[in-house]
């Protein structure tokens, strides 16, 4: 468990803080993205068709448009292949495509972005890993094999990796490894400077083997590296990280519960209230949305993704300071109902840490991605001190690029106590906001955060809420 978490954990606020290097040499410590000037996030989210669930995020760095475009193309190619695959008729759940990212290294000379691309056609889950590099000196976006000096270096690395894999037992097949650049598309470095190669699921072994990676000692790897590879190795050395759920939970202790600074002045039992909620951000459109909400003196609830929150902590602080409520939408937007308990808890815990680290307050609400929840999701959310929040009005802004249509549909559906679902990373949604706010204000609605809909009744951790009432179906399940 600790090893798994350490392999995908986040850097602390200061990359210069020295923490013990994990004993597992294939674990990479990742850089806090908020430390990279000009970094923002992008979301690739397909329209909801044939029941497929798609969510992919990647970074955009202002000074490195070639890197941003290379990342976008990499994800788009994978998504195109996914959408063309045919789901089996006996699938246990909806097909799902998900991409999250982390910074493998960052310095004045180099940037490394690791994409974790996961997909399921309704049963089972497979992941591929790709690390793309940007050389700030030569201004080139490069694939991982470009960290190596030449073809001879790739052949040497292949042989070194084969020897290591031969020690792993029957679940791994070292003979499957070839000096093919496509098999070495995720190369990074641990804090010691050892070269780490990650392989895709089932690339060199059985799927049950999980993540397969090898580490080549720094002294052995150094002669194999190109100039960019040497810069990448130097950038990765010494990066500090949190290594466990316990570390992240400890960092959230003794912090106050998240609340809206403007809450308490509205009695929704006496006035018409509506809770506008935005999810999947923050992103490039969020600042403009906050400007609009401020102009109309409207407070909302933002269900943010942990991966985006870690890249934009200043945006979360602005939400807090302007009277909005910040809540948890998981780390990377996976369907939580198909995850084992440890992975489910990791998705929520990592997002809790990122949000708490940004705003100094602990979220007490979470919204499950796709609105899909069950007893296990509610139970783990409850243990982390969170209520589960869904919605009863869907603006359907994921399927529509016409701001006026989004606004008309939303205003027409709202009733007193409604919780409205929207997405702040979409430009059309932000353009629709003024018309939604004007239309609902003209009908006498007051804009509140989700907890205000329930008045003095506290929202209970582990319970599922929508439209001002506990969800009856899930409530019965949890009591049975």
C-alpha angles and dihedrals in degrees: 000000000000091000092050092050094046090055092061103028131125133252121250121251092269118049089200096065109109116224128170112284111244112255092229102084096204092064115106122207112222129220124242102252093211087070091066112087115228095016118142133162133248128199126211107197121167122218112265105264132153090001094288119149114217129178127154131165131187137169127257117203115199095218094046111054090155090060092048092050093047091053092048092050092048092054095042092054091052092046092050090054090048095051091051094053116099117234115230116251091236095053113150095212142004117294110260135198119189135171127184130170144207135187109254091190140347131190140137088276107039146019127199124195120192115202119199107200115192130179142171130186090207101294129051126007129241130188134201123192127211127177117198121194134206119202106209091193097056093024093229131139108223142186120238095259087062087072086073124083098235146316092295090056090052090052091050092048090050091055093046090050092048091055091051094046090051087068094055101082135239097320091069127062112203091184089068090068117098133173088259116138089219089065092053099050095125113057124154141143136250122225091270091059094251113149112245123200118193122197129207119253111280091007095113101005149008119308091244089064088077119198110008118195138152132207124214114202115254096244092051094045099046096076089052095058131101121221089269090048091055090050091049092050092051092048093053097049117103098010110153125219147176109251109195148026087251091060091050094046091047090054089058097050120110091019118126121252115265114259140159114263089218097050123117102049098087127073105201090190088069105031134045107263133186128184112214110199130191125195144184095042171106095129141140093295097048097087092054090049090052089052090054094045090050092051090055094040089236122155121205143173118252116203100198131193114240093226091055093041091057090054095045109034091147090061091053090051089052090052090052094045093050094055102262125131119241117211141173124270096169127264103277108003100258121162097261095200093070095049126097113246096261094053092043091053090047092054091054098037095052091049090048090054095048092049095043091047089054102044105020091237131100117236115239096187132062133182117205115230112264087010089271115145142152140179093286093051091049092047095052092043088052092051088054090051098255136129118217115241126194128165142241100205119060115194087197088217089150089069101039132063094185110099093198092053090049091050095047093048093048097047092047093055101046120109129172108292095020122155109209124208118217138147122235096200091069120091094209091054092053091048089052093053099086092051092046092050094046093046096050093042089053088056091054100257124153117212113231140162119261098261091054090065087069096050116202092350108103116229106243122229112250096022122114119231136190133162095358096307139082112263102256097206096054092040090058091047093052092051095047 
